[in-house]
Amino acid sequence: ESQQVLCCQIARAMDCQCWGGAEGPNPKAVAKHGIGPDVPALLEGWVSVETSRSSKTRRVYARLTADALIFYQDKPVYDPASLPQNGVQAVSPSAVPIEMVLLTHMASVLGRAEGSEHVRVADSRGTWWQLRPEAPSSVADWAQALAKRFDKFKTARRRSSMYTPGQTQELKIQLEAAQKAKKGRLLKRLLSFLPCGDRGHDFSKAVGGSDLPYRGNREGVGDLVELDELQKVTDVDLMEAQSMHWSDSAVKFLQQCKGVPEELLSDFASSVRKGVPDGLKRLIWPLAAGQAIGTDVSDVDTAEFYQKLLFRSFGAVHPVEFQDPVPTFCQGVQGIDDAPPLKAVVKHLWLLKPQGQHILRRLLWVSQLTSHQIEFCPFLPNLMLVLLTFFTEAETMFIISELLLGTEAPSDYPKIILNLSQMQKQVKVFIREGKKRGSIPEILAHMEGLGVNLEEAVTRFLQDGLASKLPFRTLTRLVGAFLVEGSEVILRFGMALLKRKQESILACKTAAEVAQVLDYSEDQVTHEEVEALSKVAYSLPIKNLSMARVSSSWKISYAAPKQSYEKHLFCRPRLYEPRGNVPNAVWEAIWPWVPANCRVYDPHLVYVPVMDGTSLRTCLEKCKKNKDAAMVFFAYGKNLDIMGGFSPTIWARTSGYLDLMSFARAAEDAFVFRRLQGGSVDVYPWTGANQMLLQASEMNGLVFGGDDAAIHINKDLQRASSSSCKSFNSPPLLPTGGHQADVDAGQGIGDWFEIVRFEVFALK
């Protein structure tokens, strides 16, 4: 009788009539909720159960049906031979459930990761049940079965909750009301900056509406990612765990926002800290950076925005490929090689397909050519990689631009570290706050005791935004919070990572062992480990992040600028059709040698024999139309050999060498160059040893350099020679008979050889 009373309570909680007073149990209603003997079980067995309501572990018999997860005190036994009583099938006491979880109320399933020891299900109110099967090998079976049924209900709920015009209008009214609300704005913003100010603050609760967790797709990566590689470093439960922090109402609210209302920013930041599932990153991360993209209310055309940047960067013709080195914004520092290869700076580069790596290189070039505020920022290539995992090329560049735009606003702590001075200050703030009680004073003291230079160690640790120290999914959590709160997040996660490694660091006996511990990182972590690091980061009592009074002196030798070295200048010209046959690598190599007052112009192809005819007269007439322009010319030999030169003035008819005093620009800027068999480019600048730069006539052809010409092209523009030249202190630039030894000898006057193509570019 007491068991039937309990079942009546369960039935009332389910708003049904499973147990109807004196009439006893209704078999149809009982079967509807998976209790009756006619309902097959998808999976069943003995399990140990813990719940959020009680820490006590119970041993129960669990039975999973198509609609419910039911717990019994004993294994339920139905007696099909029992006689009907008043037309109702009798149910044995063992068949009465002690607890039931309706799958339609389920909000998440965790435990699908390999090696998981339990399965956890939670409802929309946050109540959870953790199952530990008696047979450890069956954990995966329970997780898979529950997840499969959960996906069915999730899809059905999503389809039944599509927008209606009334709902859309209601959301707009709700948004307008939130934007008008002024009370408590200042207090909320201040609370978000306290060490644990986000406790009790949740964006979903602040927005209101249903607290049912987000029911949409949890997955959502782009086409540039190696999916198999990404799955290897992703805990399958991570997306489910992060979805719990975003309600359907909150998602619908954000879909109607062009930007997050200021009074909700602290709550929004609090939820982003807890993680965003991949399926919501395209909605939430742009809002975190400052402006919505890709939604119905967004007025941002990222494709048009990016096309304009590409034109500013490369002109009308975009490079086909980008080879190392590319701008990684980490050069000019004592402790880092100048212009390192991309894979040495971006730890997780292998996650991108070859096309994705090409796009990352292009984005770095676009940033270099269009933004002059980026000086030192090894974090930027890693940030771009994370964004490319979920966004298109154009969307990634737009988000980066929003971040850079945010750095223009005055702030005590920069949104993103962009130069060595800011990096220096960030390191000093890290050490200052880390030595305070409650942070990591024991760790820093132990490191100092071992002779570790704290400033240098912390600079190495923080310089790339912890990208080389964190697994990819942990880095993704950091990036989400970074988009909202800026580089403060890197400092917090850095301290948290040291705190998590405290035992290993304190066990170190030498500075070298400490360096090994700091450099070590795992490729894959569980969602519990990601959550734990994030919680530590925001529990640290960091109260003063202001850089206003922090010295910018170069106390850290590792991060001090290099002295007396040739900085690799990353620049390249904008090109237009017809662009000629010059390889991109050659343009990249010679363009930094072009003087700055000429690099502001773009090279335009003004003469090529295949289009204009092999006539020197035509060549000179074409050049005459651009008489005020500087020029770059190229002569192509066999075997991919190229030689050429830059002149502050273009070819013109002369009787002897041009008078250098008649030049509008200095002759000292001139140089010649060569590239042999597709290798590296050699450049030979003007020496000033003589006054002979160039001459041109229909009788003698084109001559560049004197005291034996560095480049001499005959009047039919089909043959050329190259000799050791005093004007540039250059050897013969190309082999005369196809033999490399002719060039390597570096002596004498070169013989004539055939050129397969000749091009003249005017800078205008």
N, C-alpha and C positions, 0 to 999 in steps of 0.2 A: 504493500500500500504506500509506504514512504517513497519507494522508487517511482511509483506512478505519479505521486505528487510532484516529485522532482521533474519528471518528464512534462508534466503540465506547465511547470514554470519555464522550462526550455521552450515549449511550444508557444507560450504567450510571448516570450522574448522574440520569437521568430514571427509573431503576428499571424499564427496559424491555429488550426483546431485539430492538432494531432491527437490530443487526448480530450475527449469531450464529455467530461462529467461521468455520470452513471453509465453512459453507453460504452465507456472504455475507449481504447485506442481506435482511431480511424485508419484502417490499413492503407487507403489511398493516400491520405495525407502523410502517413508515416513513410510510405514508399517514396513519396515526392521528395522528402528530405534525406533519403538514403538510409533509413533505419530498418525498413522491412525486409523480410526474407527474400523477396523477389528482386531486390536491388543488388546487382553484382558489384563486387569490390574490385577496383583497379589494382589495389595493393593493400595488404594487411599484415599485421604482425605485432609482436611485443616491442614496446619502446619505453624509454625513460623520458619523461616530459617535465620541462621547467616552463614557467610562464612569468610574464611581467608582473602579475598580481601576487605571485608567491615564489620565493626562492627555493622552496622545498621541492625536491625531485620526487616524482611519482612514477611507479611502474604501471603502465596501462596497456590495454590492447587497442591499437589504432587501426581504423578501417577507412580507407580512402575510396569514396565513390565518385561518381561524375559530378556531384553537386556539393559534397560536404566531406570534411575530415572529422571523424567521430571517434571519441575515446570511450572505452568500456572498462569496467573494473575487472571483468573476466571475459574470456573469449565468448562472443555471443553464439548461442545455440538455439536454433529455431526448430520447433517440433511440428513437422508437417502433418503428423498423425493426430495432433490434438483436435478435439471436436469443436466445431463452431459454437460460440456462446452468443445467443441473440444475433446470429448472422455475422459476428465479428471474429476473426482469427485470433486466438490467444497467443500472447507473446511471453516467452519465459523470462524470469527475472534477469538472467544473464544478458538478454538482448536489449536491456534498457541502457541508453547511453548516459554517462556521467557528465559529458561535455561535448559540445559540437561547435565546429567552425564552418560556417557557410562560405563556400568558395566565392560566392558573388560579393562578399564583403572583404575578401582578401586584397591586400594592397601590395605585398611584396613576398618574394620567396628567395631566401639566401641559403647557400650551402652547395651550390653546383660546382664549386672549384675543386680541382683534383686534390685529394688528400684531406678534404673537409671531414670533420668528425661528427657533425650534426647538421640538421636542417632547421631553419627558422622561418616561420610564416608570421606575418603581421597584418592586422586589419587597418582600416583607414583612420582609426582613433589612436593608433600607436600601440595597441595591445599585441603582444607577441607570444608565440608558443614555440619552444625549441625542442625538437625531437632528436633523440639519440638511439637509433635502432640497436637491438641486442647483437645483431650481426653487423659489424662495422662495414663489411663489404656491400651492404644494402643501402648505405647512405646515399650513394649516387642514384640508385633506383628510386628512392623516395623523393629526392630532389628533382629528378627528371620528370617523374609522374606529376608532382605538385606544380612544377613550372609549366608543364604542358597544359594542364587544366586552367592554370592562372592565365596563360596567354589567350585561351579561348574566351574566358569571361572578360578579359581586358579588351579584346577586339570587339566583342559584342557591346560592351559599355561605351567604347569610343564611338561606334557607329550610331548608338542611340543618343549621343550627346552632341551632335553636330550643331553648329550655330543656327539660330533662327534670327530673323530680323529683330524680334523683340529682345532677345538676349544681347545682340550687338548694341542696340540702343541703350540697354540697361548698363552695359559695361562702359559706354561712353559717358553716361551720367555719373557713374561711379568714379571714373577717372577725373572728370571735371570737379567733382566734390573733393577728391583727394588733393587736387592741385590748389583748391581754395582754402583747404584747412591750414591754418597758421599756428594754432596753439601747440606748444610742445616741440616745435621744429628745432629750436636751438638746443633744447635738452636732449633730444634724440641724437642729434649730430655729435654732441659731446660724449654721450654714453657709448657711441660706436668706437670712440678712440680709447676707451678704458681697457685695461688688460682683458677683462672678461665681460666687457660691456654688452656683448651680443647675447648673453644668457637671458632667456626669456623673450628675446627679440627674434621674430621670425616673419619673413616677408609674407608667407601664405596667411598667417594669422592677421597681419596688419592690413592686408587687402580685404580679408573677410570672405564671405561666401562659404561654399562647401569646403570641408577639410579633407575631402577624398583625394589621395595622392594622384599625381599625374598619371593618366591612363594611356598615353600615347606610346609611340615606339621609343625604346631606350637606346637603340643603335642609331648611328648617323655619322659615318666617316666619309671623306671625299674619295674621288677617283685616283688621287695621287699616292695613295698609301698601299703598301704591301700588306694586304689583309691577314695573310697567314702569319706574318711577323708580328703584326699588332696583336693578334689573338694570343700569341705566345707570352706577351708581357701584360696581358689584361686578365685580372681576376673576374670570372664570369658573374660574381655577385656584386661587383662594384657599381654597375649601372643601376641595379635594383636598389641598393642602399642609398645612392644619391638621389634617386627619384622620390624617395620618401620625404625629402625636404621641399618639394614643389607640388602644390595642390593644383588641381584642374582650374580652379578659380584664379589662382595666381598666374598660371600660364595664359589663360584667356585675357586677363587684365594686361599682361605685358604685350600681347599681340595687338593691343589697341594703343600702345605707347610709342611715341617717337623718341622719348627719352624717359628715364626713371624720374618721377617727381621728387623734388629735393627733400620733401618731408619724409619720403620713404627710403631714402638712400641708405640710412644706417641699417634698416631691416633688410634691405636688398643685399647689402654687403655681407651681413650676417649669414644669409642663406647661401650666397655664392661661396663663402668660406667652407661650407659643408659639402660642396661639390655640386656639379651640374652633370646630369647624364648626357651622353653623346648626342642623343636625339634632341636635346634642348639647347645645345651649345650655340647653334646658328641663330637662335632667338636671343639668348641671354647674354652671351659674351659681347656682341656688338653694343648692347645697351650698357654693359659694364664699362666698355671703352668710351661711351659717350653718346652714341646715336644708333638707332635701330636701322637694320638693313634687311631687305628681303621680305618685309611684311606688307600687308595691305595698306597700312597707314604711312609707311616710310616713303619719303620723297627723294631718297638717295639713289642715284643711278651709278652703281660701282663700276660698271663696264665703261661708261662714258668717262668717269673720273680717271680710271686707269689708262684709258687710251690717250688721254691728254698727257699723263705723266710719261707714257712710253714715247710719245712724240717729242716731248721736252728732252728726254734722255737720249734717244737714238735717231730721231728724225723719222722720215717716212719708211725707212728700211730697217727692220729689226734684225739683230744678229741671230744667226742660226744656232750657234752653240757658244758656250762660255767655258773656257778652260781655266784651271788654276794658274796663277792666283786670282782670286776674286776678292772684293772688299769684304773683310770680316771685322773691321773696326777694332783690331787688337794690336796694331803695329805701333812702333815708336816707344816701346817699353823695354827696360833693361832685361826683364825676365822672360820675354816672349820673342820668338823668332820673327823676323820681319816678313810680313805677307805669307803666313803659313797656309798649307792646303786646307780646303774647306772641311775635310773629314777630321782634321786635327782640332778643329774648333767646335764642330757640331757632333756631339757624341752619338746622338740617335739618328744620324743621317741615313743609316741602313733601313730605317722604317719607310723611306720614300722610294717610290719607283724611279727609274732613270729619268722619266719625264718630270717627276716631282723635284728631283735634284737639280735638273736644268732650270726649272721655274724658280727654285730657291736662289740659284745663282743670278738669275735675271732680276729678281726682287732686290737683291743686295746691290747690284749695279744701279738700279733705279734709285734706291735710297742714297747711294753715293753721289749720283749725278744731279739729284733734285733737292737734297737736304744738306745744307752746309753746317748744321748744328751738331751732327754726329761726328765725334772725334775718336772717342774710345768707348766701345760698347760691345764686347764679345757676347753679351747676352742677346743682342738683337738677332743674329742668325739662328740661335736656338729658339727664340720666341717665334720667329717666322716659321720654323719647322713645325712647331706645335700647332700654329694657326692653319698651316697648309694641310694638316691632318683632317681638319673639319671644314675648311672654307676653300673657296676658289682663289685663284691667283689675285683677281681684282679685289675680292672681299678682304683678303689678307692685307693687301697694300692699303686699303681704306682704313682698316683698324689700326695699322701702324701709323698712318698719317694722323688719325685722331689722337693717338698717344703723344706723338710729337707736338701736335697742336696744344695739348694739355701742359707741356713743359714751358710754354710761353707765359703762363700765368704765374705770378710771384708766389713762392711757397717756401716754407722753412725746410722742407724735405722734398727733393725733386721726384716727379712722377717716374722718371726713368733716368738712370745714370748715363750721361752722354759724353763725359770727358774725364781726364785723369784727375783733375782737381776734385770733382765730385766723388770719384772713387776713393780718393785719399780721405775725404771727410767721412764717407760711409764707413770705412774701416775704423776710423777713430771713434765714431759713434758706437760701432759694434763692440769695441773693446771697452769703452767707457761704461756702457749699459751692461755688458756681460760681467763686469767685475762687481756689480752691485748685488746685494743680498737677494736671493730668490731666483737669480739668473744662473750663470755658469761660472761663478768665481773660482770654485775648486778646480775646474778643468783648466781655466786660463792660468791659474797659479801653478798647477802641475806642469803645464807646457813651458812656462817661463823657467821653472826649476830645472828642466831638462836642457835648457839653453836654446829653446825655440824662439826665433824672432817673431813675436806675435803679429806685428804689423805686416811682415812679409807673408806669414802663414795665412792670415785672414784675407789678405789681398788675393792670394792664389785661390782661396776657398770661395770667395764671393764674386770674383771678376766676371764669370759667365752666368751669374744669376743662379748658381748651384746646379746648372744643367748637367755638368759632368759628374756631379756627386749624387744625383737623385735618379731612381728608376723613372721610366717615362711616365707612368701613370701618376706618380707623386709629383713630377714636374708639371703635369697637366693641371693638377689641383692648385699648385703654386701659381701657374699662369692665370687661371680663372680669378683668383683673389687679387693678383697683381693688376689685372685690367681695371679693377674697381679702386684699389687702394694704393697702387703704385709700388715703388721700390722698397717701401717699408716692409712689405711682405717678404722680400728676399732676406732682409735682416732677421726677421722673426723666424723664418724657416731655417736659416743658418744656425741660430742659437738652439733651436729645437733639435736639429740634427746632431749638434755636438752633445746636447743633453742626452739624446737617445744612445749616443756612442760613449757615454761617460765611463762605463765600466771598462771598455776596451782601451780608452785613452789613459785612464788612471793606471792601467796595467802596463803601460809602455815604460821601457827603461831608457830609451834613447830618443833623440829628436827624429831620427830616421824612421823609427817605428811609429811615431806619431804621424808623420807624413803619409805612411802607408795606410794607417787607419782612416785618415781624412780623405784619401783618394779612393778608397774602396767603396763601391756601390753595387747593389744587386740589380739584376735585370728585371726581376718580377717580384712584386709584393702583393700581399692580400689586401682586401679592402679594409680589414681591421687595422693593419699597419699604416695605411694611408690616413685613416681617421685618427689613429693615435698620434702621429706626427703633427697633424693639423691642430689637434687639441692642445698639445704641448706648446705649439707656436703661439697660440692665442691665450695661453694661461700665463705666459711670462710677464712679469711686472715691468714692462718697458714704459716709462713715463715721459721721457724727454728725447725726442728724435730730432730736435732742431739742429740744423747745421749752421745756423746764423753766426755762432761764435766759435765755430771749430776752425782751427788754423788750417790753411791750405799749403803750408810749407812742405817741401819734399823730404819728409823724415823717412819715408819708406823707399829704400834704394831700388827695390824690385819694381815699383811703379813709377820711378823717376824717368823722365824723358831721356832717350838715348842721346849721346853727344857725338858730334862729328861722324855722322853717317848719312848716306843717301837714302832718304825716305822714298819708299815705293809709292809713287803718285798714281792713284787709281783714277784714270780719266780716259775717255774715248770720244770720238766725234759723232755728231749726228749725220747720218747718211741719207741720201735721196736717190731715187732712180733717175738715170742709170747709175748704179753704184760701182761699176767696174768689177774687177776680179781680185781685189786686195783682200786677203784673208783677215778675219776679225782679229786674230792674234797679232798680226803685223800692225794694224791700227792701234791696238792697245799698247804695243811696245813702243811705237814711235811718237804717239800723241803727247805723252808727258814731256818729250824733248822740245815740242813746239812751244814757243814763248807764250806766256799767259795772254798777252795782248792780241795774239793770233788765234788762241784756242776759243775765243768767244765767237769766232766765225765757223762756218760749216764748209767742209770740202765738197765741191761740186765738180763732177767730171766734165771737163770742157773739150778734151780732145782724146780720141782713141782711133787708130787707123782703120780698124774693122768697120767703124761707122762713118768716119769722116774722110777716109782715103789716105793712102800712104804718100802724102805730100807735105814736105816741110813748110812750104808756103802756106798751105791751109792751116797747119798747126800754129804758125806764128800769127796768122790773122785771127784765129780763134783766141789766142792768148792776148792779142792786142785789145780785144773787147773787154778784157779783165785786167787792164794794165796797172790798176792800183792794188791788185790783190797779191798776197803771198801765195806760194804754190808748193805742192808736193807732187813729185813725179815718180813713176815706177817703170822699171824695165824688167821683163820676165825672160829668164833663160830656160834651158831645159832642166829636167829633174827637179822641178818645183823651186828652182833658184830665183830669187828676187833681189834686185838692187835698186836704189833710188836716192833721192835727196830732198831736203827742205830748203827753200830759198825765200828770203824776205821779199823778193820781187819775182814776177813771173817771166817766162822766156820772152825776149824781144830781139829784133834785128840789131846787130852791133857790128862795128868795125873794130875788132879786138875785144878785150875784156871790158865789161861795164865799169865805170868809175864808181867806186864804193861810196863816195861822197854824195852821189846823186840818188842814193837809195832813201826811200821814205822811212825804212826801218833799219835797225842795226844789222850789219853783215855777220856780227858775232853769233847771231842766233842760227846760222846755217849749219847743216850737218848732212852727212851721207850715212847710209845704212845698207845692210844686206841680211838676207835669210837664206841659208844654204840647205837644200834638200828637206824643207819643211821643219827645220830645227828652230833654235832660238834666234833672236834678232840681235845683231851687233850694230852699235851706233858709234859714229866717229864725228865729234863736233869740230867746228871751225877752230883753227889754231892761231890764226893771225900771222902766220909765218910769211905770207905774201899778200898781195892785193888782188889776187886773181880768183874771182868766184865763178863767173859764168860768161859765156859768149855764145852767139847764135848767128848763123848765116846760111843761106841756101847753098853756099859753096862748101863750107866745112862741116855743116851739121850743128849739133848741140854739144857744148863742152861745159863740164861742171868741175871746177877745181883747176889749179894751175901747178906749174913745175911737174909736169906729167899729170894728165887729167884723171881724176877719180872715176869719172864716167864720161865717155865720149860716144855719142850716137851719130852714125853717119847720116848723110843727107836723105837717103831713101828710107830711113827709120826702120831698117830691117837688120842691121848689124851694129854691134857695139864693141867697145873695148874698155878695160879698166886697168889702171896702173897704180903703183905706189905714189901717193899724192901728198905733197908737203902742206897743202892748204888744210887738210884734215888729218894728217899723219896716219893715213889709212893704207892698208895693203891693197893689192888687186882684189876687187870685191867679188868677182865671179870667175869660175874656171873658164879657161879659153878653149880647151878641147874636150871638156867633159871630165877632166881629171881634177880631183880635189887637191892633189899635190901642187897644181898650178897656183892655187890660192894660198895654201898653207906656207909656201915658200916666202911670200910676203915681200918679194924683191922684184925690181925691174918693170918693164913696160909690157902690158898684156897684149896678146894678139887679138885680132878681130874674131868675134863669134856671133852666131845668129841669135837674135832675140825673137821670141814668139809673140810678144805683145808689148805695147807701150801705152802708158796712160798719163795724162796730166790733169791734176786737180787744182782748181782755184779756190782759195779760202775767201768766202764772201757770205 
